[in-house]
């Protein structure tokens, strides 16, 4: 994975589409084997959004639907539900405007027969069920039912309330479409590509706590680095080897 960007940069006759296709192919090949089939594109998508390249989401979708496993409308609808769910989770981390741009770039390419009109959030409401679900997930990720930042924000309680009840209660603890591990494949790049050192550390650690191996997390990190570098961004955050309290 170290050579993803340099390998493409040396071929001066390649088109931008070839550069991007090469990036996607190498990201998939370098992804941890057990998450590769349905996980690599989640991390690439969130990396594109987090690094300001959200308009390339449609190109990722185009790359995916050219693969043999997505040659029927039903398979493409299942794929777009996963892509859309990743983008829904990015809303709370990266904001709605960039996500609208990303999903629009996908929608512009979709054929009418491939469109999925389901809505997974039409019954959304904050209540005991979502609070309990958030607490269970936070217990795994932070070993605390309220996350790791509540104690430091006692004089700004609106922020941890939103973090627990909205960010996790509504967005990040909903695992109906993406599992807890798959959610971390979205959350880590969405945060890391913003060069947020504290939250990046928390989610490198969270990846370990949901059952990923250190070498798997490092491989994912290299994919995130490569996508960010494609957009001209250098990441200066911790690596999984820096996690001391998993």
C-alpha positions in Angstrom: 0.0 0.0 0.0 3.0 2.4 0.5 3.2 2.8 -3.3 -0.4 3.4 -4.2 0.1 7.1 -5.0 3.7 7.0 -6.2 2.9 4.1 -8.6 0.2 6.1 -10.4 2.2 9.4 -10.4 5.0 7.9 -12.4 2.9 7.1 -15.4 2.6 10.4 -17.1 0.5 9.1 -20.0 -2.3 7.8 -17.8 -5.6 9.7 -17.7 -7.2 10.9 -14.4 -9.7 8.1 -14.7 -6.8 5.6 -14.9 -5.1 7.1 -11.9 -8.4 6.8 -9.9 -9.1 3.3 -11.1 -5.6 2.3 -10.1 -6.1 3.8 -6.7 -9.4 1.9 -6.2 -7.8 -1.4 -7.3 -4.8 -1.1 -5.0 -7.0 0.0 -2.1 -9.1 -3.1 -2.6 -6.0 -5.4 -2.9 -4.3 -3.9 0.2 -7.4 -4.1 2.4 -7.5 -6.7 5.2 -8.6 -10.0 3.6 -11.6 -10.7 5.9 -13.1 -7.2 5.3 -12.1 -6.8 1.7 -15.2 -8.0 -0.2 -17.6 -5.6 1.3 -15.4 -3.2 3.4 -12.8 -1.6 1.3 -15.2 0.7 -0.6 -16.8 1.9 2.7 -13.4 3.1 3.8 -12.6 4.7 0.4 -15.9 6.4 0.3 -15.6 7.9 3.8 -12.0 8.9 3.0 -13.2 10.7 -0.1 -15.8 12.6 1.9 -13.5 13.4 4.8 -10.7 14.7 2.5 -12.9 17.0 0.4 -13.1 14.7 -2.6 -16.8 13.8 -2.1 -17.5 14.5 -5.8 -15.6 11.4 -6.7 -18.1 9.2 -4.9 -19.9 8.6 -8.2 -16.6 7.5 -9.7 -16.3 4.9 -7.0 -19.8 3.7 -7.6 -19.1 3.5 -11.3 -16.0 1.4 -10.6 -17.9 -0.9 -8.3 -20.9 -1.6 -10.7 -18.4 -2.6 -13.4 -17.5 -5.6 -11.3 -19.1 -9.0 -12.0 -21.0 -9.2 -8.6 -23.0 -6.1 -9.4 -24.5 -7.0 -12.8 -28.2 -7.1 -11.7 -30.5 -4.3 -10.4 -31.0 -6.2 -7.2 -27.3 -6.4 -6.5 -26.8 -2.7 -7.3 -29.6 -1.8 -5.0 -28.1 -3.7 -2.2 -24.7 -2.0 -2.9 -26.2 1.4 -2.9 -27.9 0.8 0.4 -24.5 0.1 2.0 -23.0 3.2 0.3 -25.9 5.3 1.4 -25.6 4.0 5.0 -21.9 4.9 5.1 -22.8 8.4 3.9 -25.6 8.7 6.4 -23.0 8.0 9.1 -20.7 10.6 7.6 -23.4 13.2 8.0 -22.8 13.4 11.7 -19.0 13.5 11.3 -18.4 15.5 8.1 -21.7 17.5 7.6 -24.7 17.3 5.4 -23.5 19.5 2.5 -20.5 17.3 1.5 -22.7 14.2 1.9 -25.4 15.7 -0.4 -22.6 16.3 -3.0 -21.4 12.7 -2.6 -24.8 11.0 -2.9 -25.7 13.3 -5.8 -22.7 12.2 -7.7 -23.9 8.6 -7.3 -27.5 9.4 -8.1 -26.4 11.1 -11.4 -24.9 7.7 -12.5 -27.7 5.4 -11.3 -30.0 3.8 -13.9 -33.7 4.0 -13.1 -34.0 0.3 -12.6 -31.2 0.4 -10.0 -32.7 3.0 -7.7 -33.5 1.9 -4.2 -36.4 3.9 -2.7 -36.3 2.5 0.8 -35.7 4.8 3.9 -34.0 3.3 6.9 -34.6 6.4 9.1 -38.3 7.2 8.6 -39.0 6.0 12.2 -36.2 8.0 13.9 -36.8 9.3 17.3 -34.7 9.8 20.4 -36.0 7.7 23.3 -35.0 4.8 25.7 -34.3 2.4 22.8 -31.8 4.6 21.1 -30.2 5.7 24.4 -29.7 2.1 25.4 -28.4 1.2 22.0 -25.9 4.0 22.2 -24.8 3.1 25.7 -24.1 -0.5 24.6 -21.9 0.6 21.7 -20.1 3.3 23.7 -19.3 0.7 26.4 -17.5 -1.3 23.7 -15.7 1.6 22.0 -14.8 3.7 25.1 -15.5 1.3 28.0 -18.0 3.9 29.1 -21.7 4.2 28.5 -21.3 8.0 27.8 -18.0 8.0 25.9 -14.6 9.4 26.9 -15.3 13.1 26.7 -18.2 13.7 29.1 -16.1 14.3 32.2 -14.1 17.1 30.4 -17.3 18.8 29.2 -19.3 19.1 32.4 -19.7 22.9 31.8 -20.9 22.3 28.2 -23.4 19.5 28.5 -25.2 20.2 25.2 -22.2 18.7 23.4 -21.9 15.3 25.2 -25.8 15.0 25.1 -25.8 15.4 21.4 -22.8 13.1 21.0 -24.4 10.3 23.0 -28.1 10.7 22.0 -27.8 11.9 18.4 -24.3 11.0 17.1 -24.4 7.5 18.5 -28.1 7.1 19.5 -29.4 7.9 16.0 -26.4 7.5 13.6 -23.5 5.4 14.7 -25.1 2.7 16.9 -27.6 1.8 14.2 -26.2 -1.5 12.8 -29.1 -2.7 10.7 -27.2 -2.2 7.5 -23.5 -1.9 8.5 -22.2 -3.9 11.4 -20.2 -2.4 14.3 -17.0 -3.3 12.6 -18.2 -1.9 9.3 -19.2 1.3 11.0 -15.7 1.7 12.2 -14.5 1.2 8.6 -16.5 4.4 8.0 -16.0 6.4 11.2 -12.2 6.0 11.3 -11.5 7.5 7.8 -14.2 10.1 8.1 -12.4 11.4 11.2 -8.8 10.7 10.3 -9.0 12.5 7.0 -9.7 15.7 8.9 -6.4 15.3 10.8 -8.2 15.2 14.1 -5.6 13.6 16.4 -7.6 12.9 19.5 -10.7 11.4 17.8 -8.4 9.5 15.4 -6.7 7.9 18.4 -10.0 7.0 20.0 -11.1 5.2 16.8 -7.9 3.4 16.1 -8.4 2.1 19.6 -12.1 1.4 18.9 -11.1 -0.7 15.8 -9.0 -2.9 18.2 -11.9 -3.1 20.7 -14.3 -4.3 18.1 -12.0 -7.2 17.1 -9.6 -6.0 14.5 -6.0 -7.0 14.6 -3.3 -4.3 14.7 -1.9 -5.3 11.3 -5.5 -5.0 9.8 -5.9 -1.5 11.3 -2.5 -0.5 9.8 -3.5 -1.7 6.4 -6.8 0.3 6.6 -4.8 3.3 7.7 -2.6 3.0 4.6 -5.7 3.0 2.3 -6.9 6.1 4.1 -3.5 7.8 3.6 -3.5 6.9 -0.1 -7.0 8.3 -0.7 -6.2 11.5 1.2 -2.9 11.9 -0.8 -4.8 11.5 -4.1 -6.5 14.7 -3.1 -3.2 16.4 -2.1 -3.7 16.0 1.6 -1.1 14.7 4.1 -2.3 13.1 7.3 -0.5 13.8 10.5 -2.2 11.5 13.0 -1.3 8.6 15.3 -1.0 5.1 14.0 -2.3 1.9 15.6 1.2 1.2 17.1 0.6 4.3 19.3 -2.4 2.9 21.0 -1.4 1.9 24.5 -4.8 1.4 26.2 -6.8 -1.0 24.0 
